[in-house]
Amino acid sequence: MRRWGCVLALVLAAHAAGAEELSGTLQKIKETGKIAVAFQEAAVPFSYLDGNQKPVGYALDICARIADAVKRELGLPNLVVETVPVTSSTRIPLMTNGTIDLLCASTTNNAERQKLVTFTNTHFLSATRFAAKASSSLRRIDDLKGKTAVAIAGSTNIAQLNKVNVERKLGITIVPAKDQAEAFLMLETDRAQAYVLDDVQLAVAIARSKEPAAYVISEDAFSKAEPFGIMLRKDDAPFKAIADRVTAELYQSPEIEKLYKTWFESPVPPTGTNFNYPMSAALRAAFKKPSSSPDPDAYAAE
């Protein structure tokens, strides 16, 4: 009887030791039985609300795979996936204070943000370009010489536009807009000849416009292609290891092609809009060699 008691004690001790090995996000999830998945309501088609006010999108589908892996890793068949809406200003504070565990949207992974948070493998690449009316024959940045361009006040895009304008002495009249709706309206009503923004967001805006065929996106860009990633808490190696493993397996499999086409080259809810935005050569190359580097130079197409 004493022998079996010793065996039982050893088993219980081993179980306790295993539980003690958990830390950070994995420990939090194990203790609460839920994982908090954050999204942004208007980051179409990365994360947004469909016609039933349900969070959907490309990045959320990727996060669902991470959550499934955590469920298996922790042996939590009834793991609750809690979706939490965030904004550009609240997403990092809510990550660092432990409120959310994953941010699934169109969040740029850069060196400045890496000081506060970290990211899993890159799921998208986006550069700053401009949209113009097809009838204007504006296709390259130098074509904007002496023209009026609009960009959102306080954005990275307007800073990049200002920099290029000064460096190339283009004499562009730069008009700040309060938001994307105002900026596109200025282009639509000819108060500006160009609208400067991330290329994928321009594609979304054009696809949703009254006359998509009336607009084009510039050939060259104001910036290098910058990586988007799923945001995680900083200095949490065990949780990042799971996220990195899951995303690397997905990106190196045929499944990523299907997932991408679902959200960027097919009708999406709630209106059935197709953004007609094929996967770039640079992103295809990035998927072959998954990386969470914030350096745009790491994602040059082969």
C-alpha positions as CSV (number, residue, x, y, z in Angstrom):
1,M,0.0,0.0,0.0
2,R,2.9,2.3,0.9
3,R,4.4,1.5,-2.6
4,W,1.3,2.5,-4.4
5,G,1.0,5.6,-2.3
6,C,4.6,6.6,-3.4
7,V,3.7,6.0,-7.0
8,L,0.6,8.1,-6.8
9,A,2.6,10.9,-5.1
10,L,5.2,10.8,-7.9
11,V,2.4,11.0,-10.5
12,L,0.8,13.9,-8.8
13,A,4.1,15.7,-8.3
14,A,5.0,15.2,-12.0
15,H,1.5,16.6,-13.0
16,A,2.0,19.6,-10.7
17,A,5.5,20.2,-12.1
18,G,4.1,20.1,-15.6
19,A,1.4,22.7,-14.6
20,E,4.1,24.9,-13.0
21,E,6.1,24.9,-16.3
22,L,3.3,27.0,-17.9
23,S,3.9,30.7,-17.9
24,G,2.7,33.9,-19.5
25,T,-0.2,33.7,-21.9
26,L,-0.4,29.9,-21.8
27,Q,-0.8,29.9,-18.0
28,K,-3.4,32.7,-18.3
29,I,-5.4,30.7,-20.8
30,K,-5.1,27.5,-18.8
31,E,-6.4,29.2,-15.6
32,T,-9.3,31.1,-17.3
33,G,-10.3,28.5,-19.9
34,K,-10.5,31.1,-22.6
35,I,-8.3,32.9,-25.1
36,A,-9.0,36.6,-25.9
37,V,-8.8,37.2,-29.7
38,A,-8.9,40.9,-30.6
39,F,-10.1,42.3,-33.9
40,Q,-10.6,45.7,-35.5
41,E,-14.2,46.3,-36.8
42,A,-13.2,48.0,-40.1
43,A,-9.9,46.3,-41.1
44,V,-11.6,44.8,-44.2
45,P,-10.9,42.0,-45.2
46,F,-8.5,41.2,-42.4
47,S,-11.0,41.6,-39.6
48,Y,-14.5,43.2,-39.6
49,L,-18.1,42.6,-38.8
50,D,-20.3,40.8,-41.3
51,G,-24.1,41.3,-41.8
52,N,-24.8,39.5,-38.6
53,Q,-22.3,41.6,-36.6
54,K,-20.0,38.5,-36.4
55,P,-16.3,39.1,-36.5
56,V,-14.8,37.6,-39.7
57,G,-11.8,38.0,-41.9
58,Y,-8.5,36.7,-43.2
59,A,-6.5,37.4,-40.1
60,L,-9.2,36.0,-37.8
61,D,-9.2,32.7,-39.8
62,I,-5.4,32.5,-39.1
63,C,-6.0,33.2,-35.4
64,A,-8.6,30.5,-35.3
65,R,-5.9,28.0,-36.2
66,I,-3.6,29.3,-33.5
67,A,-6.5,29.0,-31.0
68,D,-7.1,25.4,-32.1
69,A,-3.4,24.6,-31.5
70,V,-3.5,26.1,-28.0
71,K,-6.6,24.1,-27.3
72,R,-4.7,20.9,-28.2
73,E,-1.5,21.9,-26.4
74,L,-3.2,22.6,-23.1
75,G,-5.8,19.8,-23.3
76,L,-8.7,22.2,-23.2
77,P,-11.5,20.8,-25.5
78,N,-13.9,23.4,-24.2
79,L,-11.6,26.4,-24.7
80,V,-13.7,29.5,-25.1
81,V,-12.6,31.9,-27.9
82,E,-13.6,35.4,-26.7
83,T,-13.6,38.1,-29.5
84,V,-12.7,41.6,-28.3
85,P,-13.1,44.7,-30.5
86,V,-10.1,47.1,-30.3
87,T,-9.0,50.3,-32.0
88,S,-5.7,51.6,-33.3
89,S,-5.2,53.5,-30.1
90,T,-6.3,50.7,-27.6
91,R,-4.8,47.6,-29.2
92,I,-1.2,47.8,-27.8
93,P,-2.2,48.9,-24.3
94,L,-4.8,46.1,-24.1
95,M,-2.2,43.6,-25.3
96,T,0.5,44.7,-22.8
97,N,-1.9,44.8,-19.8
98,G,-3.1,41.2,-20.5
99,T,-6.6,41.9,-21.7
100,I,-6.1,40.4,-25.1
101,D,-3.9,37.5,-26.2
102,L,-3.9,37.8,-30.0
103,L,-4.6,40.8,-32.3
104,C,-5.9,39.6,-35.6
105,A,-6.1,42.5,-38.1
106,S,-4.0,44.5,-40.5
107,T,-1.3,45.5,-38.0
108,T,2.1,46.6,-39.3
109,N,5.0,44.8,-37.7
110,N,7.8,47.5,-37.3
111,A,10.8,48.1,-35.1
112,E,9.0,50.7,-33.0
113,R,6.2,48.4,-32.1
114,Q,8.6,45.6,-31.4
115,K,9.7,47.6,-28.4
116,L,6.3,47.0,-26.8
117,V,4.9,43.8,-28.4
118,T,5.9,41.1,-30.8
119,F,4.4,39.4,-33.8
120,T,4.1,36.0,-35.4
121,N,5.0,35.2,-39.0
122,T,4.1,37.8,-41.6
123,H,0.7,37.2,-43.2
124,F,0.6,40.2,-45.6
125,L,2.8,42.8,-47.2
126,S,1.5,46.3,-48.0
127,A,3.2,49.4,-49.5
128,T,2.0,53.0,-49.7
129,R,0.8,53.9,-53.2
130,F,-1.8,56.3,-54.7
131,A,-5.1,55.8,-56.3
132,A,-6.1,58.1,-59.2
133,K,-8.9,58.2,-61.8
134,A,-8.1,56.0,-64.8
135,S,-8.8,58.9,-67.1
136,S,-6.1,61.1,-65.5
137,S,-3.2,59.0,-66.8
138,L,-1.5,59.3,-63.5
139,R,0.4,56.1,-62.9
140,R,3.8,56.9,-61.3
141,I,4.8,59.2,-58.4
142,D,6.6,61.6,-60.7
143,D,3.3,62.1,-62.6
144,L,2.0,63.9,-59.5
145,K,4.2,66.9,-60.1
146,G,2.2,70.0,-59.5
147,K,-1.0,68.0,-58.6
148,T,-3.1,67.8,-55.5
149,A,-2.9,64.7,-53.4
150,V,-4.9,63.8,-50.3
151,A,-3.8,61.5,-47.4
152,I,-5.2,60.9,-43.9
153,A,-3.9,63.4,-41.3
154,G,-1.3,61.9,-38.9
155,S,-0.9,58.7,-40.9
156,T,2.4,57.1,-42.0
157,N,1.1,57.6,-45.5
158,I,1.0,61.4,-45.3
159,A,4.5,61.4,-43.8
160,Q,5.9,59.3,-46.6
161,L,4.1,61.5,-49.2
162,N,5.6,64.7,-47.6
163,K,9.1,63.1,-47.6
164,V,9.0,62.1,-51.3
165,N,7.5,65.5,-52.3
166,V,10.4,67.3,-50.7
167,E,13.1,64.9,-51.9
168,R,12.0,64.9,-55.5
169,K,10.9,68.6,-55.5
170,L,7.5,67.7,-57.0
171,G,5.5,70.6,-55.8
172,I,2.5,68.5,-54.8
173,T,-0.2,70.2,-52.9
174,I,-0.8,67.9,-50.0
175,V,-4.3,68.0,-48.3
176,P,-4.9,66.2,-45.0
177,A,-8.2,64.3,-44.6
178,K,-9.8,63.3,-41.3
179,D,-10.5,59.7,-42.4
180,Q,-10.7,57.3,-45.4
181,A,-14.2,58.3,-46.3
182,E,-13.3,62.0,-46.6
183,A,-10.1,61.2,-48.5
184,F,-11.8,59.0,-51.1
185,L,-14.6,61.6,-51.6
186,M,-12.0,64.2,-52.4
187,L,-10.6,62.0,-55.1
188,E,-14.1,61.1,-56.4
189,T,-15.1,64.7,-56.7
190,D,-11.8,65.9,-58.3
191,R,-10.8,68.0,-55.3
192,A,-7.6,65.9,-55.3
193,Q,-6.0,64.0,-58.3
194,A,-4.5,61.3,-56.1
195,Y,-5.3,59.5,-52.8
196,V,-2.3,58.1,-50.9
197,L,-2.8,55.1,-48.6
198,D,-1.7,51.4,-48.1
199,D,-2.3,49.7,-51.5
200,V,-4.6,47.0,-50.1
201,Q,-6.8,49.6,-48.4
202,L,-6.9,51.5,-51.7
203,A,-8.1,48.3,-53.4
204,V,-10.8,47.8,-50.9
205,A,-12.0,51.4,-51.2
206,I,-12.1,51.2,-55.0
207,A,-13.9,47.9,-55.0
208,R,-16.6,49.5,-52.7
209,S,-16.9,52.6,-54.8
210,K,-19.8,53.5,-57.2
211,E,-17.6,52.9,-60.2
212,P,-14.6,50.6,-59.5
213,A,-13.4,50.6,-63.1
214,A,-12.9,54.4,-63.0
215,Y,-9.9,54.1,-60.7
216,V,-6.4,52.7,-60.8
217,I,-3.6,52.2,-58.3
218,S,-0.1,53.5,-59.0
219,E,2.6,51.3,-60.3
220,D,5.4,52.5,-58.0
221,A,5.2,53.0,-54.2
222,F,6.2,55.6,-51.6
223,S,7.5,52.9,-49.4
224,K,8.9,49.4,-49.3
225,A,6.4,46.6,-48.7
226,E,5.8,46.5,-44.9
227,P,4.9,43.3,-43.1
228,F,1.5,42.7,-41.3
229,G,1.5,40.1,-38.5
230,I,-0.7,38.7,-35.7
231,M,0.3,40.7,-32.6
232,L,1.4,38.9,-29.4
233,R,2.7,39.9,-26.0
234,K,6.4,40.6,-25.8
235,D,8.8,38.2,-24.1
236,D,6.4,35.2,-24.1
237,A,8.5,32.6,-26.0
238,P,6.3,29.5,-25.3
239,F,3.1,31.2,-26.7
240,K,5.0,32.7,-29.7
241,A,6.5,29.3,-30.5
242,I,3.0,27.8,-30.9
243,A,1.9,30.7,-33.0
244,D,5.0,30.6,-35.2
245,R,4.7,26.8,-35.7
246,V,1.1,27.0,-36.7
247,T,1.5,29.9,-39.1
248,A,4.6,28.5,-40.7
249,E,2.8,25.2,-41.4
250,L,-0.1,27.1,-42.8
251,Y,1.9,29.5,-45.0
252,Q,4.0,26.7,-46.4
253,S,1.0,24.6,-47.3
254,P,-1.5,24.8,-50.2
255,E,-4.1,26.0,-47.7
256,I,-2.8,29.5,-47.6
257,E,-3.6,29.9,-51.3
258,K,-7.2,28.9,-50.7
259,L,-7.5,31.1,-47.6
260,Y,-6.1,34.1,-49.5
261,K,-8.4,33.7,-52.4
262,T,-11.4,33.4,-50.1
263,W,-10.8,36.9,-48.7
264,F,-9.0,38.8,-51.5
265,E,-10.2,37.2,-54.8
266,S,-13.8,36.1,-54.1
267,P,-17.0,37.8,-53.0
268,V,-17.0,38.4,-49.3
269,P,-19.8,39.2,-46.9
270,P,-21.9,41.1,-46.3
271,T,-22.3,42.7,-49.7
272,G,-20.5,40.1,-51.9
273,T,-17.7,42.5,-52.9
274,N,-14.7,41.0,-54.6
275,F,-11.5,43.0,-54.1
276,N,-9.7,41.4,-57.0
277,Y,-6.4,41.7,-55.2
278,P,-4.1,38.8,-56.3
279,M,-1.2,37.6,-54.1
280,S,2.0,39.5,-54.8
281,A,5.2,37.9,-55.7
282,A,6.8,39.3,-52.6
283,L,4.1,37.8,-50.3
284,R,4.3,34.4,-52.1
285,A,8.1,34.4,-51.5
286,A,7.6,35.4,-47.8
287,F,5.2,32.4,-47.3
288,K,8.0,30.0,-48.6
289,K,10.3,31.2,-45.8
290,P,8.0,32.3,-42.9
291,S,9.5,35.2,-40.8
292,S,8.4,37.6,-38.1
293,S,11.1,40.2,-39.0
294,P,9.9,43.8,-38.9
295,D,12.5,44.7,-41.6
296,P,10.9,45.4,-45.0
297,D,14.2,44.3,-46.7
298,A,13.6,40.8,-45.5
299,Y,10.6,40.5,-47.8
300,A,12.0,41.4,-51.2
301,A,10.5,39.1,-53.9
302,E,12.9,36.5,-55.2
